[in-house]
Amino acid sequence: MSGMEEKKLLVFLSHASEDKKQVRNLCKRLKASGFDPWLDEERLLPGQDWNLEIESALRASDAILLCFSSLSVVKEGYIQREYKRAMKYLEEKPEGTIYAIPVRLDGCELPLFIREKQWVDYPADYDRLAQALQIRAGETAMPKKDSKPKEKKPASQRTAPKSSAGNVFNFHGSVNVQGAMIGGDQTNYYNNNQQTINITSPAQFMDELQKLKDEIGKLKSQPNVDPATARRMDLVQTDIDDVVNEANKEKPVAERIKTTLDGAKEVMDKVGGSVGSAVNLGTALGSLAMIAMKLFGG
């Protein structure tokens, strides 16, 4: 394709372990069709944090096949979380994007959360599935590396939506917090510096997010941080980028911003088990999540 770099479509196969045999077969067919399927038993290496690797693969995938069967739709546990995580990433895609595709492995009834999406039956409808993925591949084709990217202005230089009158969010200090308190229209951060930052606009909100991202970057580069923990913090930094992108939209969705920041906070809280100062950054993320509801919620 002229002016474009060939790239195989990365397709995540979300499935229950009970359906592994059928999904293995689906994986082989996808490879034969020129796609790049991500199947846990083929990609995960001994000693890796499987939860972290799956989360990274979900985020990186160009399309996700949600494989359902009579067994998986009633199964409790991680598979349900994985299905719903895929739907979260679907919310970040432009309307009409082919991304999360329900695949029925038998005559099961699909869960309510996915019924609005057209499904396919496997193996009967494989050709239709491949056609949908080919369309998605055309949407994700990458420009050549020597193409000159468009220059983007920093978030602080962009024109921000007008803030709602009367709401002032006070930060005592920067993002290195020791505690947080939410009350009414005011949010207080406390640290040793006792400096005050008033957040009155989305641009200021995003500046604080950038500071948090920078602090996380410094933290993960410390010599006592192991690779798995550093990768968790990579995901948090990506979450922050997602929030900034959402906040820059003409009509940002406050609930989407809050959900993403809450998820990032959970990751930092878990990291705090091995890197104590990560808890403070998690607290800051959680507090900014609450501010987002007031700032972008209308």
Salt bridges, closest charged atoms under 4 A:
GLU18 OE1 - LYS75 NZ 3.05
ASP36 OD1 - ARG43 NH2 2.58
ASP40 OD1 - LYS20 NZ 2.67
GLU41 OE2 - ARG24 NE 2.53
GLU42 OE1 - LYS31 NZ 2.82
ASP49 OD2 - ARG232 NH2 2.57
GLU53 OE2 - ARG231 NH1 2.50
GLU55 OE2 - ARG85 NH2 2.81
ASP62 OD2 - LYS7 NZ 2.73
GLU92 OE2 - LYS88 NZ 3.30
GLU109 OE2 - ARG115 NH2 2.73
ASP121 OD1 - ARG104 NE 2.70
ASP125 OD2 - ARG128 NH1 3.63
GLU139 OE1 - ARG136 NH1 3.19
GLU208 OE2 - LYS211 NZ 3.10
GLU215 OE2 - LYS218 NZ 3.98
ASP234 OD1 - LYS220 NZ 2.32
ASP239 OD1 - ARG59 NH2 2.37
ASP241 OD1 - LYS213 NZ 2.68
ASP242 OD2 - ARG59 NH1 2.72
GLU246 OE1 - LYS249 NZ 2.90
GLU246 OE1 - ARG256 NH1 3.36
ASP262 OD2 - LYS258 NZ 2.67
ASP269 OD2 - LYS265 NZ 2.63
